[in-house]
Each structure stands twice: as C-alpha cells, then as structure tokens.
Amino acid sequence: MTSTKSEAAAAVSIGAGLALRKRDELLGLLRPCFARTEPWLQAGKYLSALVSELPRVNGWSIARRGGDRTPDRTQRLLNHAAWDTSAAMSVVRRFAAGGLEEAARRRGGMVIGAIDETGQEKAGQATAGVKRQYLGCAGKVANGINTVHLSYVRERAGHALIGARQWIPAEHIADPVKSLLTGLPLDLAFRTKGQLAIDVCATAYADGLRFDFACGDEVYGSCTQLREFFEARGQAYVLRVPSNFTLTLAAGTRLTCADAVQALLKHPRRWEVRSAGGGSKGERWYAWAWLATASARHHLLIRRHLKTGELAFHYCFVPEGQLLTKARLIRAAGLRWPVEEDFAFGKDCFGLDQCQARLYTAIARHVVLVMAALAICAITAAQLRDRTDTQAPSPLRADQPPPPEPGMIPLTIPEIKRLLAALTTRPLPRRLVIHWNAWTRRHQARARWFHKRARLARDAEITLVS
C-alpha cells in the first residue's frame, strides 16, 4: 500500500509538471497569432479557465476566474480582438500531432485521421449556423449548430482534435441580413459536411501531417467528392457507407452492400472473428468479411455484431504500393472511435458545447481554445502513459481470482485536467468576490427590466389584434 501511495504521488508530481510545461510551450507558440499582447494574455486566462473546475464555461465565469472586473475582455477576445484564428488552429494542430508522435516514438502503430461532426443545442435564431437539424449529442432533431472535426489518432499513444469547420446552412449565407448579424465572412460559400471535411483535411496536409488511413462515418463515406479528393492525393481510407450504397463487384455485377452480403456471404466460413482493438473493458470482438470490387484497390469491408447480427459497411481504398490486407483494414476501422472520445472529453472537461458566443468567428475561436486545452492534456497523458501505468496483468481465465494489488491505470485526460486546475486555481480576493456579486445581480436586474418592457410591447400588440 505504501508503494502504491508513493507511485501515485510521483505520478501526480510528474504529470502536473509536464502539463504546466506543455501549457506554457503552447502559449508561447501562439504568441505570433496575436497582433497585441493583451489579447494573447487574455487567451491564456481563457485557456486556464477551460482546464479549471468551473461548473459552466461562459464569459462571466471565465472573467471572474481570471480576475477581471467585467466579462468585456473575454467577449472582446472572441468577438473583436485582432488575432488569426486559422493560424492559431494550425499551431494547435502541429503541437498536438508533434506531441503524440513523440509519445509514440517507441511504440509504432498507425496514424488515423478520423472525421466526424458534433453539435451544440442553441436557443433562438441569432447564432451563426443555428437551425433545426439532427444533432447527435441530442439524439434527435433539435435547434443547434454542427461542426465538422478532424481528430489525430496515434495508435497505442493517444488522440486529439486538430481541425474544425462549422457547417452553415445555405439560406443563412444567401441572406445578407442574417450574414451581417451573425458575422459570416463575405467570401463564405456553402459547403456540405463532406466538403468541409475536404477543407479540414487539406489544411492538415498543408501543415505536413500524413495519415495511414482516413476514417469517417456514413456522412463522409457517401460523399463522392471526398472520396475522389483522398484518391487523388493517394490517401488510403476506410469510410462507413449505408446499406444501400451501390458498388461494382469483381465480376462486374452492381449490387448494394446489403444485397452483396445476402448473395455472397451466406456461408459462415466467409466470416472471420477478429478484434477491432482493445477498449477499457477488453477486446472488441466482431465477425468480419471483405469483398473485392471491380477495382483492385477498392474493397468492401463488412463488420457483423456477434450478438445482434447488426452489419456495418466500410468502403475501403488503398493506393498502389501500400500494404493491402484485411487485418490492416480492420485495424483502421477500429481506430475511428477515438474521435467520439475526443468529443466526450471536449464537452465534459473543456466546455466544447458550452460556448455562448453567437458570431461565426467567436464560435471558431472558442473551438480553437478548447482544442488547445485538449491537446495539452492529451499530450501529457500520452507521454506519461508508460510511466504511470501500473496495472496488474490482464486475466487469462474467466475464473481467475483477482490480484492482491490491481495497480493503477495510466493518467487520463480528465485527471491531467484536475492536476492543472489544482495548480493554476487561486482563491479570488474578497473584494473581487463582492464586486462580482454586485455586478451579476445588477446585470440580471437590468436584463429583467428589458425583458418586462419587451413583454409589455407584445401584450399591447395582442390587445390591438384582439
């Protein structure tokens, strides 16, 4: 027990020190993106607030924690300050990829570019890109915004978000009043989610990043333009496609994915049980099969759930000169899920879905700073994985008794965040606590007064109509 406590203390000390150094390193790299020092310092306060234990991340809570007397500086940082958001995202991208590559230097493994979108529910119609649409976070059609993300997944090391583009409905771009009110750029053109994925991947390639495979769900597998973009660059991909996706098989027959399974994969010997990769609870076993197409470089990979029989279809491309095996495609397909974990960390730990900004640029800037916070913690966790992992060996038998000492899992992103919060959080001076109490109540009183006046105007209109 004493040994376990000393190991835990050592892990805390090492993790906290490395996290602080990574935070300072990234802030230093971001300095050229800001025209003036004051917004850069404010970005540092914003970043510190994101890794703190604030229950809600908004302009008020960030300003209060940073020692400001009003949220004006925080709001100015997102809305009006002069800094290059695209350049800042590029800095975060290179920082995250470089840190994860350093952590994986001795481990090997594949590099995956995982594409997916996530949403945030919003009230009203004043936010850039807001529309009633299907939101995966809500599991239903709801009022909100959607953003396409790219995650850098380093097998056996870690993963982090490295790119993002918000989806804007075509009717918002076509409406000059809406565009002006929500701060849409004058040269912004409508882009589908598949086209936004092209934009995000193109910026990653421009920064020198390379992936063994690009992976995405049905939204991206169904985008012909995205697949052609990858193939033109010689980028291998494993993209999910729907069951009605049509392909030409090796014999020249055109069938949907579902029909191809029914016609060609009836025999149990055509299926092979393999792991899609290890999870926190063990290996993820599925039955797998693959079918050749008319193209020697394209295949259909099918995954079947062992209990429910549910099928998932992956359209795969491997360019000439690269290794093409079923085992390699299965590994790539199993490495798409970390982007979902990045969304969970981004929302639960860093407030990715708590942005109250309404302008297009302000939303993008919040996303960049959340990506920065996630990258710091992800790199720290990845680089300390071997040093802080003291778990007992995995069981080999179902009736095996538990070990006397289970050890500890490696430091995780949430734990790194808690260490940073503990080291960077200082109690607010008494005078500032009193000031914020008065400021908040006064602001809420003013808001209530204006709400009541607006209600009176609506009531007068109703009276005239009736």
Phi, psi and omega in degrees: 000319179298320179297319180297317180295320179292324177295320179295318180295320179295320179298319179297315182295314181294314182297317181295317181296316180293320179298318178295319179294320178294322178297313180295323179296314181293319178298322177296320178293332182278346186305318181294346180283349185249133181289329182231161182289323186299314177297326178296316177296321178294324176296324175298319176296319180298315180296319178296324178292324181295329180263010178271184180261029177300131179292329177224138180258109175211178184302320181293310185293323179293315180296317179299315181292326181281357178087009177281155182273340176216165178279010185301316183293321178296316179293323178294322179303318182278322191266318194230341185298150181274099170208151187272103183294318180295319178295322178296319177296323178295320178297313179298320180299310181293323178296314181294312181296318180295319179294319179290325177295320178297321179292330185265009188304322184259000186257338184071203179100167184273161173247125183242136168260104185261123184253135176195165177241154175221157186237174175218126177291141180224150174260144177081188185236015187266358183267143178301127176081001184286138181193154172288118184203168178287127177244120179299327180294331179265340181071022182197176173283125183210168178280122182180188179238156179232141179228133177272130183239155171239129179249137175266111184250115178254110183304136179069010180233291182176192183201156179201156176285135183231001180195152181201145172218128179280138176276129180241126180300149182298324182292334176290318180293324182284343182267109184296326180291314179298319180298318181293315183292328182260005174071032179288138178300147183296330183264012182288127177250154180293136178226133174289171179296324176296320178290325175295324176298322175299314181299315182295316180293324180297320178292325177294317177296322180296333178273007176088009180279146178225145181237144172290322177215149167256137183230149178193170181270194187299329180303321186268327176295332180278353183271104181300321182296322179292317179297319179294324177299313180296316183294323178295331179270358184071029181267118175293147178215155171228100187244132176293143176226156179287167183294337180267009176295130184260134178222159179260118182282174185300328181280000180091002180278135177261122181220155170284164180301315181298317180293324180296321178295315180298323186276326192242348187237036180285326185284133181302332182290345177284349182253146180227131180275120178221159177277139174273009181121160181278143173242186181294339181251010178124191181289148179256099187269136175218164169267137185232149172212157175220153183233138176282153177243183179296338177263134181291343183258358180244138177220159172252119178256127183243132177248132179238130177291134187290332182264311186270340184078005181297138183255145172229136186248136180234122175268125190240144175225131174230119185291164179301137178094351178254150183297129180237105175221156178296321181300321181290321178294322178295318177301315180295316179299325180284351182259013176280331188297333181303334178297327176294323177293323176298320177297318180297314178297315182301322182277314184286328186256327191236007173074032179303324182259018180249014181290126179260005178291154181244334183280150183303310182293322181296320178296316180297321181292321175299317180298317180299316181290326174294318177301321179295315179298316179296319181298318180301311183288323180294317179294317179300314179297319182294317184285341178255008186301311182291324185284336184250003179268108180238027182295148174292157178303147180295150179293149179253343181228151180294333182257015182290132179290154181291153179288153178297330178228110183287345184075200181225144173290159178295161177302133182257171179300314177300323180290320176299319179299317179296322177296315178299318180298318181294326183276335185254354181268125176239145179297140180287144176300150183302320181295326180287324176299315179295319180299313183292327176299314180290318182297316182297314181294322179293318179298317180293325177295319179296317180298318179299319182298314180292323176298317181293323178294319177297323179295322178298320179296319178293320180296322179296320179296319179297320180296319180295319181294318183285000000 
